[in-house]
Amino acid sequence: MAFKRDKKEEEDGNGGNPYQNLEKTSVLQEARTFNDTPVNPRKCTHILTKILYMINQGEQLGTAEATETFFAMTKLFQSRDIILRRMVYLGIKELSGIAEDVIIVTSSLTKDMTGKEDTYRAAAIRALCSITDVSMLQTIERYMKQAIVDKNPGISSAALVSCLHLCKNTSATDIVKRSLNEIQEALNSDNVMVQYHALGLLFHIRKTDRLAVTKLVAKLTKINMKSPFAVCMLIRMACKLLEEETIPRSESPLFEFVESCIRHKSETVVYEAAHAIVHLSGTGARHLAPAVSVLQLFCSSAKPTLRFAAVRTLNKVAMEHPSTVTACNLDLENLISDSNRSVATLAITTLLKTGAEASVDRLMKQIATFVNEISDEFKIVVVQAIRALCSKFPRKHTVLMNFLSGMLREEGGLEYKASIADTIIAIIEENPEAKEIGLAHLCEFIEDCEHTSLTVRILHLLGKEGPRTKQPSRFIRFIYNRVILEGAVVRAAAVGAMAKYAANCAMLHDSIKVLLKRCCLDVDDEVRDRATFYSQLLSSNNRQLITDYLSEPMHVSLPVLEKTCQDYVLNPTKERINLSELPVDIVVKNISQEPTRKQNVDNVVKPVEVTVENVDSQKLPSLIGLDAGKLFCSSEPSMLTEPETEYVVRCIKHIFNHHLVLQFEITNTLDDQILEDISVALDVSEGFQYLNEFKCPSIKYQETGNVYVYLKFPDDSVDAIASFTAKMKFIVKDCDPLTGEVQDDGYQEDYRLEDVEMTLKDQMLKVKVGNWDSLWEEAKSVCFEVQETFALPLTSGGLSDTVSQIISFLGMAASNNSENVHPPNKSSHIVNLAGMMRGNCKVLAQAKLALSENSVTIQLTVRSMDERVAELVVSTLD
């Protein structure tokens, strides 16, 4: 037999995989056996298996090689051997994308597809659809319709899935749509897989038509579908529509359907419904209760898969609604001793989120007993739970820090170690009492850290936070050890960290200068240059220079600075480069967030994704012929239409000191129309001056074009907050979707867009400052000050939500970690903000928040060199 191995091979350990050491040349040589007469089915099957194995292992076949093998393989149609014939179908599918002239086997596959041998038909359909192009599809359309409604479920499913793959080609979709009656008939099949595949294909055809999808879901929710897989897909489709609804959950028939599926006889459907309810955005505790009850029952199931699914879902619920999961604590306690360590890990991390402070020590001891036995993926889950626990119970930071320190010393990959380091850094930033012990643990870790990027991050943190501790000298030894023992990248980071200690700690100034002079003899250029630069800087005793380059360096956008320097070298001018005119780099704090809770439907292609044209923002003024100076900032794209509409329009606002460029990105989603001479008419607000417009000549189907409108800002900053009504004007020309032929005659059309909003945050850059308190005191004597008191309604998120709203409205950056409200239930809070208004006008603001019965009282104080800018910032919250 071809697959028989002798005893010696098994003893040598070489008989595990007979295809392990295949050579492409020898295998392709063996493929010539396909031309032998008569055909040897067993031998040819073995050779075909080798070819398919090589292709699936990533072996690349040339076009000539693939074509020669393909044509040799067609000779195997002479054999009636079932196994060989099905291997031939697989070979055709794999080689169809490489070989040439593959349509030569169309007649043979069509014959098998319409024959009486059911064992051939399903595989023949799949192979035929993989080689058929749009021009040939019409010839087999009749056979595909017959196959869709075939009594054999395997054949029907093969036809439905093949149609789904064909729909990847837009032109083929129109041909598949002609089989809607047959697909509807397949949807009523008693076979679970046929019904599931029919629903998937039906949804794929109608996915761009929201009304058609709504009708389909409404119709199917009223009947009893026999396939649990189809019901699961229907639940996902219903949830997609639910996310777009504005009516309350209790009044929605779709939510009622999803909730009713919790009582379905299939466990798969029950879990899918519970999972869907849990992940729906805006679902309250009352609606979560039935889903949590079902998941609680699954926790005691005899099936490990159900236990794992239930506890994993409860773990996610506990992140936002810990009180809802508290009822499951007893069941979760029982799962701690589960033989499946993944289930036990998720159970403990869920209990960490829902348990009381008194149970923390006991749970940490239980985790320690098996944490070494689980994979890095689940260790990261444990670390994330500990991070949440530190925010909830700040007084337990010592216990949790010691546990994390122990995990750091164990073996693990970069992602695992980085998650622990991120958690310790987050605890240090949120809890001042944990700073000393956290930095000490990180110092111990870098003594034996094998990940360069992680060591550099920790050295940067030590340089930033270490000088502010009670005993900064204790960290110098760990930092200087890196200069002696590590590679060039780490040594350079260590030199920078030491220099910050010298700049901020007078008692360490002279000692560190000695260490830096030693580093001037380093073999690496970067390390030597840094050490020399910092030595000279510290020796100058110029406090302003030391502050600007070490203590509080300016966050200038490095790509823009590099481009400016290159332009200066190519075209030198007498005018020096002014750093204050360059855009400020926005320092964004890396906050670990859970993914947005949105339900995705399997095999669903979302509405048209508008591609952003890659425009160099610094070249924008010359591109459009506008003398506006350097670009200050650009806004995030804002939608001016719904994503499902025939024309998708987004607006990007490019802000200059005195000018505004509105970039309208327009995508045509209609395959039977071409747009020409596209422009956007704006009704500009008082004070704005219309300068010019750059029209888009034409936009074809699925293409994106840009229209630019140039405006000048009002002289008064307060008038710069405005809203413009917008209308898109264009000429429509009809075209044939299949041939692309365009009719000569067109007609003018107007398309109303959403208003374009010009807000404060569009014109404000976030600026991170470390010495905010001293800047605030200095600004008191030299800046204008405007103060106002407001009241905002209290939300379920408390002061944290209000702080986020203020930061979002003003477009400024919070300083000194004041964006975090700890503990979350505190009744008052102060937010310190810094930003830069267009025109390089620096702004500082302080918001004092106090809770009242149903509202939050806010006292906002703004200081700026421009009084009108200060008034503008205050008026934003009014």
N, C-alpha and C positions, 0 to 999 in steps of 0.2 A: 504494500500500500504506500501511497505517496507521502502520508503523514506519519508512517511508522518509524519509531526511533529504537535503536538497539540499547541494550542495558549499559554498554560502555559509555555511550553518549550521555545517558542520564547520570551516571556516576561522575563523569567529568564536569557536569553542570552546564554543558553547552547545548543541551537539547530543549531548553525552555522556550525559545522562539526560533522556529526554523527559517524565518525571514530576516534575522537580525543583521547579517552581514552581506546583504545583496549588493551586487554591482550592476549599475544601469546597463552597461555595454553587454554584459553576458545575458541579462534578462531579455533585452531587446533582440539579442541573437536567437534566444530560445523562442521568441514570438513568431519566428518564421515557421515553426511547427504548425501554425494555424493553416498554412497552405497545403498541408499533407492531405492525401486522400487514401483511405477514408479518415475522417476526423476521429482523433482519440479523445473522447470527452474528459476522462479523468486527468490526462496529462495537460490538456488545454485549460481545464479549470484551475489546475495548480499554477500554471504560468500566468493566467489572468489575475489570480490572487496576488502573485508577486508584483505585477505591474500596479495594481490598485494600492497595494501596501506602500510601494515606493512613492506614488503620487501623494498619498495621505500623510507620509512622513516628510513631505516638503521637497522631494526630489523634483527638479525642474526638467521637463522634456522640451526639446526644441520643436519648432513647428514641423520640420521635415520628419523628425523621429516620430512625433505624435501622429502625423498623417499616415506614415508608412504602417505603424502599428494599427491604426484605426482601420485601414483598408484590409489589412491581413485579418483583423478581427471580424470583418463582415463575412468572410468565408465560413465562419462558424455557424451561420444561419442554416447551413445544410444539415446540422445535427438536430435531432429532436429531443436531446437530453435536457430535462427540465432545469437542473442545476446549472449546466453550462449556459443555457439560454438566458437565465436570469443574471448570470455573471456578465454576459455580453451586454445586457441592458445597462448594468452598472458601469461597464467600461465605456459605453457610448456617452453616458452622462458626464463622466470624468474628463473624457478627451474632447468633448464637444466644444469647449472653450479654447482649445489649443490647436487642434487639427483643422485642416482646410477641407472644404467640399463635403462637410458631414451630412448635408441634406441628401446625399446619395442613398442613405438607408431609409429615407422617409417611406417609401413604398413597402419595404419589409416590415417596418414598425406599424404602419397603418394596417397591414394584413393581420399582424398579430393582435393589434388592438381591436379589430372587428371580428376576429376568429372565434371559434367555439371553445378554445382551451382557456378556461378562466385563470389558470396558473400563470399564463403569459400576459394576460390583458392589462392588469393593473400596472405591472412594471413597464410594459410597452408604452402605456399612456405617459408615465413619468419621463421616460427616455425621449419620446417623441416631442413632448412640450419643451424639453431642454434644448433641442436642436432647431425648433421651428421659429422662424422670424415672423414679423407682422404680415408680410406679403403672402406667406404660405399658410397663415393661420386660418384664412377663410376656407381653404380646401378641406380642413379637418373639423370645421365648426360643427357640422351636422353630427359627426361621430362623437364629438365632445358632449353635445347635448344628450345624445343617447346614453353615454357613459355616466353622466351625472344622475340620471334616473334609473340606472341599472339596478336589478334586484340584488346583485351581489354587493354587499356593503364595502368590500375591499376595493372593488372597481369604482364605485361611486365616490368613495373618499379620495382615491388617487386622482380622479378627474377634478374634484373640487379643489384639492390642494394644488394641483398643477395650474388650474385657472388663477389661483391666488398668486402663484409665482409669475404667471404671465402678466398680471396686473402691474408689475413693477415697471413695465413699459406703458407709458401713457396712451399710446396709440392702440395697444392691445386691449386696454381697459374698455374702450368703446365696443369692441367685438365681443368681449366677455359679457357686457351688459345685455346683449341680445339673448342671453340664456337666463334671464331673470326668472322666467316662469318655471324653468327646470330647477333652478336653485331654490325657489320657493317650495317646490314639490319635495325636494330633498330635505328641506327644513322640517317637514312633517314625518320624516322617516322614523321608524322604531329603533333603528340602530343608534347607539349613543355617539359613536365617532362621526357618522355621517351627519347627524344633526348638528354636532359641534362644528365640523368643518363648513357646513352650509351657512351657519350663522356668522362664522368668521369671514367668509367670502362676501356674504351679503353686506356686512358692516363695512368691509374694505371698499366696496363699490360705492356706498352711500356716505362715506365718512366726511366728505367735503360739503355735504348738504345737511346742515344742522336740523332743519325741519323734517327731512326724511328719516334721519336717525331717531329723532324724538317720536315720530309716528311708529317706527319699527319697535322701539323699546316699549312704548305704550301698548302696542298690540300684543307683544310677546309676554308682558307681565301679567296679562289677564288669562293666559292659557297655561296648562300644566305641561311643561317640557319634560321629556323622559330622560334626556341626557344631563347628568350632573355637571359635566364639563361645559355644556352649553349654558346652563343656569349660572355657572361661575362667570362665564364671559358676559352674560346679560347683566349680572351684578356690577361688573366693572364698567360696562357701558352706562348703566344707570348712575353710577357714582361720578362718571365724567360729566354727565348732564347736571347732576346735583351740584357740582362745584360751580356751575355757571348760573344756577338759580338764585333768585333774590328773596323768594318767599321763605318763611320759617320752616324748619325741618318738620315740625309737628303737622303742618298743613300740606306737605308734599306727598303726592301719591307714590313717587319714586322711592322716597325714604321709607314709606310704609311697606313697599315691596321688599326692599333690602332687609328691613326688620323682620318681615314674615319668613324670610329664608332661614332665619335662625332656627325655625321649627321644622326645617326640611329633614327628610329621612336619611339623606346622604351626609356623612361627616365632612366630606370635602366641601359641600355647599355651605354647611353650617359654619365651618371655619372661615370660608371666603366671606360670608356675610358679616361675621364678627370682625374680621380683619378690616373689611371695608368701612364699617361704622367707626372703628377706632381711628382710622386714618383720614376720615373726612374732616376737612377744616371747619372750624366753628361748631363742632359737636360738643354739647354741654354734658355735664355729669349725668343728667336725667336720661339722655339718650344713650349714654355709654353703659348704663346699668345692665340691660339685657345681654349685651355683648360680653361684658366682664363676667356675668354669671355663667355663660356658656364656656368661656375660657377657663373658668374655675373648675367646671366639671371635667374638662379635658386634662387638667393637671393631674387627676387621679386615674387617667386612662391607662390600660395595660399596654397600649401601643407607644413606643418611644417617640415616633414621629409626631404624634398628637401632643404628647407632653412637651416636646421641644417647641413645636409651633405655638402652643398656648403660652408657655412661659416667656418665649421671645416677644410675643405680642404684648403681654402684660408688662414686660420690661419697658416697652415704648410708651404704653399708657401712663406708667408711673412717672415718666419725665414731666408730663404736663398736669396729670390728675392723680397725684399720689394718694389722696384720700379715697378715691374710688377703688383703688386696688387693695386698700387696707383690709377689706373683708376676705381677701384671698391669702392673708399672711400665714394662716395655719397650714393651708395646702402647700404653700411655698416652703414652709419650714420642713415639711415631709420630703420635699424634693432635694433638700441639701445633701441627703445621703443617697441620691439616685446613682445607679451604676454608670449612667452616661454622664461624664464629667461636664459636657457642654450644657446639659440641662441643669446640673447642680450649680454651675457658674452663673447662669442666667437667673436662677432662683435666688442666689445670695445677692447678686447686684440689684435685683428688684427689691429685696427686703431692705437693702441699704438705703433705697430711695423712699421706702414707705415706713420703715421702722422708726422707733423712738431713739433718742440720744443714748439712753441707758443700754440699748442692745448693740451699740456699735462695737464695743470691745469684744463681745462674744462672737459676733459675726466675723470680725477680722481674724480671730483665732481659727475659726472654721475654714476661712478661705486659705489661710496659711498651710493647712494640712494637705491640700491638693493642688495649689496654684502651680507647682512645678510639673504637674501631669497634664496640663491643658496646653493648647496651641497658643501661639502669639496672638492670633485673632481674638480669642476669648480673654486673654490677659489684657488686651486693650480695652475690652468691655468692662473689665474689673476696674481698670485705671480710670475710665470715664465716670464710673459710678462713684469712685472715691473723690473725684474732683467735685461732683455735685454734692457729695456729702460734706465736704469741707466748707462749701458755701452755706449749707443748711445748718451745720453745727461748727462754728468757728473755734469753739473751745476744745474740740477734739483734734486740732491740727497736729499736736505732738505725736499722738498714736498713729495717725494716718501718714504723717511724714516719715516716721520710722519704718512703717510697712513699705512705703514707696522706695525708701532708701535700700531696703533689703532686696526689692525687686530689681533695682538698678544694678546691683552687684551680680545678679544671675545672668546666664547666657540668654541672648535674644537678638533679634534683628534690629535694623535702624528704626523702622516704623514703631516698633514696640518701645525701644528706649526713648525715642523722640516723644512719644505720648506721655511717658512718665515725666520726662524733663518739662514738657509743656504744662503738665498738671502742677508740678512743684513751682514753676514760674508763676502760674495763675494764682496759686495759693499765696505766694509772696506778695503779689500785687494787690490782692484783695484783703489780706490780713497782715497788717504791719507787725504784729506780734510774732508771726511765723518767719519773718525775713531772715533773722540770724541763723536759725536752725536749718532753714531751706538752703541758704547759700553754703552753709557748712557741708550739707549732704552733696550738693553739686560739686563742691571742691574735691570731695573724696572720690566722686564719680569720674572726674576728668583725669585723675591719676592713672586710671586703667581703661580709658575710653578708646575704642578702636575706630570710632566714626568721626572723621575730621570735621564734617559740617556741624555736627552736634557739639563738638568741643569748641568750635569758633563761636557758636551761639551762646554757650555758657560763659565763655570769656568776655563776650560783649556785655552780658548781663552783670557779671562781676564788676566790670569797669563802670557800669551805670549805677548799680545799687550799692556796691561795696563801700565806696567812700562815705555813704550816708549812715553807715552802721556805727555802733558804739566803739568797736575795735577794728578799724579797717586794716590795721597792720597784719592781722591774723591771716588774711587772704593773699598777701604778697608772695609768701613762700610757694603756694600752689600755682600761682600765675607764673612766677619765674622758673619753676620746674619745667613748665611747658617750653620755655625758651631753650632750655638745656637738652630736653629729651625728645621733642616732637619735630615734625616736618616743617617746611618753610611757611606753609599757609597758617598753621597753628602758631608758629613763632611770631609771625607778623601781627596776628590778632592779640597775642599776649603782650607785645610791645605797646600796642594801642591801649590795652586795658591798664597797664602800669602807668602810662602817661596821664590817664585820667585821675589816678590816685594822687599823683604829684600835683596836678592842677587844683584839686579840691581839698587836699589834706596838707596843711602847711608843715606839720611835724614829719611827714614822709617825703617832703620835697627834695631835700638834699640826698637822702639815701637812694631814692629812685633815679635821680640824675646819674649817680654812679653806675647803677645797673644798666641804664640806657646807653651810657658811654661804652660799656662792654659789648652791648649789642651792635654798636657801630662797626665792629670787626666781623660781623656775621658773613658767612659765605654767600648768602642769598641777597640779590639786589634789593628786592622789596623790603626785606627786614632791615637792611642797612639804611635805606632811604628813610623809612619811617623813624628809626631810632635817631638818625641825624636830625631830621626835621623836628621831632619832639624835643631833643636835647637843646637845639638852638632856640626853640620857642620858649622853653622853660627858663633858659638862661637869660632871655631878654627882659624878664620881670615885667613885661607889658601886660597888665591885667586884662585889658580889653582884647588883645590878640589871643591870650590864653582862653578867655571866655568864648570868643567867636569860633576858635578852631578846636577846642577840646571840651570845655564845659557845656556849651550850648551851640554846637555847630549849626550853620544855616542849612535847611533842608531844600537845597536847589535840585530841580529835576536834572539828573545826571545825563540822560540822553540828549536833552535840549542843550545843556552846557557843552557836551562833547561836540554837537553839531555847530554851535556858535563858535567854538574854538577852531574847528576845521575851516569854517567860512572865513574867520579872521586870518588864518594862516594863508589861505588861498588869495584873499583880497585884503591885505593890511590897510587899516585906516588910522588916522590920528586919534580918533575917538576910542577910548578904552572900553573894554567890556564891563558893563555895569551889572553886577550880580543881582541887584535889587529889582532889575527889570525882567529877570528870567522867571518863568513859572515856578512856583513852590511845589516841591514834591509832597504829595499827601501821604502822611504816615498813617496807615490803617492798622489798627490793632487786630491781631489774628484771634478771633473769638470762635471757639468750637461751637457749632450749632448743629442741631438735628436737621436733616433734609426736610424741605417743605412737604407737608403732609398732603400730597396730591395723588390721587389714584390714577395709574396709567393703564390703559387697555392694551392687552397683548396684541401684537401685530398691527398696531394702529400707527399710521403715519400722521403726524400732527399737521395742522394747517401750515400753509406756506411759511417757511422760515426765511425771513428777509435777510439777505446777506448784506453786510455793511461794506460799502466800497472803501477800499484801503486808500484813504486820502491822507497824505502827510500834513498834519495840522499846521506845522510851521511854514509850509509852502502855500497854505491856503490863500493868503492875501495876494500873492503873485499869480496864483492859479486863476483867480477870478478878477484880477486887475483892480484890486482895492488897496489904496494906500492907507493902511490902518495901523501900522506898526507891528509889534510882536503880539502873538496870540497869548491871552491871559489864561484862559481855560476853555474846555468844551464840556457840555452837559452830557448826561446819559440820554440815549434815544428815548423819546416819548411817543407813544402811539396816538395817531390822529384818526385812526379807523379801527374797527374790530378786525382781529386776525382772519376771520372767515369771510370778509367781504371781497368783492370782485377786484378792488384796488386796495392794496395795503400800503399805508403811508405812515412814515415815522419822521420825526423832526429832531435834528441835533442842533443845539444852539452853540455857536462859536463866539466867545466873548473876547473883545479887545477893550483897550482902555476907554475908547470913546465910540467904538463901532460894534455892530452886531451883525453876524452872518447867520442866517437861518438856512440850514441844509435839509431839504425835504427828500427823503429816500422813498421812491415810489416803485412798487412791484405790481406787475400786471399778472393776475391769476386766471385770466380768461383765455382759453386756447383758440378762440375764434375771433379775436380782436387784436389789432395793433394800434397803439396810441402814438400820436405824432404831435409835435409843436406843444409840448406840455409846459404849462406855467402855473404859478400859484398867486392868486390875487389876495392881498391882505388889506384889511381895514385897520390901519395902524392907529394907535392911541395918540392923544394929544402930547406933543413934545418930541415924539420920535420923528425922524426925518427919513423919508424913503429916498434911497440913492440909485439903486440899479437892480437888475434881475438877470440871471443867467438861465435861459430855458433849456429844457432837455429835448433834443430833436425827435427821438422815437424810443419806444419801449415795446419789445416783443413779449410773447408769452413766457412767463417764469423768469423774466429779466428784471433787473433793478436799475433805474436811472435816477439822476439827481437834479434837482432844481435849487438854485441858490438865490436868496433874496438878501440885499444889503441895506442895512438901516444905520442911522446914527442915533446914539443915545441922547436923551434930553440933557440939558445943562444942569438941571436940578436933579440930584440923585433920588429924591423922594418920588419923582415922576417915572423912574425907571422900572417900577413894579406895575405891570400892565398886562392886558389880555387882548390878543388880536383875533378877529374872526377871519377864517381862511376858507378859500374856495379854489379847487383845482380846475383849471380850464385846459381842454385838449381836443384834438380831432380824432375821432374813432373811425378806423377802417376795418371792415370785416375781412376775414381770411379763412381759407379752408384748413381745418386742424390737421388733416392728413397730408395734403400736398404742400401747404404753406403758401399757396397762391393768394395774393392780396388784391382786393378790388380797388380800382382807381378812385372811385367816389368815396368821400368820407363826410362826416357830419360833425358839427361842433357840439360839445357837451360840457356841462358844468357839474362838478361833484363837490358837495359840501363836506368840509372836514371839521373835526373838533377844533375848538379854540386853541391857539398857541399861547401858553401862559409863560410870562417872564417873571420869575420869582427872585427872592433875595438869594436863595441858595445857588441859583444859576450864576450869580455874579460874585460869589464868595468862595474863597479857597480855605480849606481846613489847614490850620497851622498848629503843629504840636510844639509846645514849649515846656521845658522842665522847670524853669524858674518863674512860674506864673505869678506867685505871690509878690516877688520883688518888682516885676514889671507892672503889676496892678498898683502898687504903691507909688512907683515912679510916674505912672500915667495920671495919678490924681492931681499932680501939680501942673502938668503941661497939656493935658487933654481936656476936651469938652466932655461933660458928663450929663447923661439923660437917664432919668429913672421913672419907672411906671409900675403900677401894680395891676395884676390881672387875676382872673379866676377861670380855671378850666374844669370841666366835669371830671369827676373821679371815675376811672375805669377799673375793671377787675384786676388789672396788673399793678394797681397802686402807684406809688411814686416812680417806679421803674419805667412804666409806660409814659408817664408825663415827661420824664427826663429825655426819653427817646424822641418824643414829639418835639420838644424844644430844640434838641440838636438837629433834628430833621428840618424844622421850619427855618432855623437860622443858618444852616449850612456851615456851622463852625465846629471846631474840634474841641472835645473836652480835655482838660489838663489835670494832672495830679490824680489820675484814676477816678475823677469825680463823676464819671458817667455810670459807675457802679453804685447801687444803693445797697448797703450792708449795715445791719441785717435788713432783709426785704420788708419787714413790717415796721420800720422806723417811721416816725410821724413828721420828721423834717429832714431837709437835705439841702446842700449847696452845690451847685454845678459851676465850675470855672471854665470859661470858653475863650478861644482865641481864633482869629481868622484874618484874612486879608481881602478887602473889597477891591474890585477892579479899579485900576488907577494906583495900585500898590498902597492902598490906604489901610494901615493896620488897625484892627478892632479888637478890644477886650470886652468881655461881658461876664457878669455874675448873676446867676439866677438863684434866689433863695425860695425854697418850696416849703409849704406847711400844709398838712392835711386838716381839712375841716369835715363836716358831716358828709356832704355829697359832692365836694369839690376840692380842688387844690389851689391854694392861693400862691401866686408867684409874684415876687418882687424882682424885676429885671433892671439891672444897672448896666449901662453901656458907656464905655470911654473910648474916644477916638479923636484924632487930630482934626477931623472934619465934622462939624456939628450936624450937618444935614445927614451924613452917613449914620451917625449915632441915632438921630431921630428915625431914620429909615429902619434900622434894626429893631428898635423898640416897637415901631408901628406894625411890624410883621406879626406879632402875637396879638395885636389888638383885634 
